[in-house]
Structure formats: C-alpha cells, structure tokens
C-alpha cells in the first residue's frame, strides 16, 4: 500500500530539522519503507516540511513509521497527514 505522508514544520523550527536530518535519513535507509521523499520548501527555499511516499502493508504500518520518525520524535511537525495514494505516472 502506498501512503503519502505530508508534514508541515512548526514555524521557526528549521534548526530542529537540520539538527535531526542525519537521524531522519538513517531511519529512512534502515526501515526500507520509503519509495520517494523530499522536503517541502517555503518561499525563501528553506526546508519547511516533508513529502514522503511510504510503501507499507497498511495504514497502521504507515502510522507507526510516522510516529517513529526522528523528525516527529524531535517535535518538528506542526501537522502530519497520512493519505492512501495511487501511483499513476512515473
């Protein structure tokens, strides 16, 4: 099942993102559940959120992945949304 995880950072939390980026990227590598990912950018080109396409068994697995993401554990996100996604192109 493909799930789009869309997360928006709390205002003024760019340093939190930078401080936890290595752990976040290591988590992506170790879990093997991410099909695609990248940061959302603000108007100045700074990282301000995340778009992650998870390839997991079900929504519960997606929720567990999101809960254990080092960014989430560091309190980076203001909002997180998980949506079932259907790949059509690419």
N, C-alpha and C positions, 0 to 999 in steps of 0.2 A: 504494500500500500504506500502510495506517495502522499506525503503531507507537507504543505507549505507552512513553515514557521516564520511568522513575521513579528519582529520585535522592535520596539521603539525605545531608545535610550532615554533615561531621565535627563532633564536639562542639566547642562554643566557637568556631565559625567564622562567627558572624553578621556580624562586621565584614568578613570576607573577602567575604561575599555582598554586603553594602552597597557595598563598595569597587569591585566588579566588575559591579554591577547595570546601569549605563548601557551598558557594553560588551556585556553579555549581551542586553539589549533591542535594541540596534542590530544585533546578529548575527541575532536573530530576524527583524527587519524586512528586512535585506539578503538573507537566504537565501530567504525566501518559502516555507519548508518546514513552518512551524508552523500547524496547524489550530486548536489550542487550547492554552493554557498557564496555569499559575499556581503559586504557591508552596504547598508543604505547610507546615502550621503546627504548632508544638509546643503544649503545654498552656497556655502563657502567651500564645499568639497571635503568637509571633515566627516569622519565616520559618525553616524547618528542612530544606527540601528542595524538589524540583521535580516537577511532573507536567506533561509536555509530550506532546501528540499530534502526531506528525510525519506529514506526507503526502509520502512519498518513493517512489522507484521500487522499492527493495528494501531488505533488511536491511543490506547493505553501505553504502548511502547513509545509512541511519539511524545506523549506527556511525560513519561519517565525520562526520556532523553533530555527534554527541555528542562526538567527540574534539576537534573544533574549537570547541566552545562555550567562550567566555571563562571561565565558571564552572569548567569542567573543567580548563582550562589554568592557572587560579589555584590548583588543588589543593583546591577547596571540598568535593568529594564524597567521602564515605566509601564509598559503594556506588552503582552505576548499573546499572539493569536495563532492557533493551530487549525488549519483548514485542509480537508481532503482535497487532493489536487490530481488532475488528469493530464498527463503529458500528451500533447497533440503534435507539436513540432519540435524537432531537434534531437 
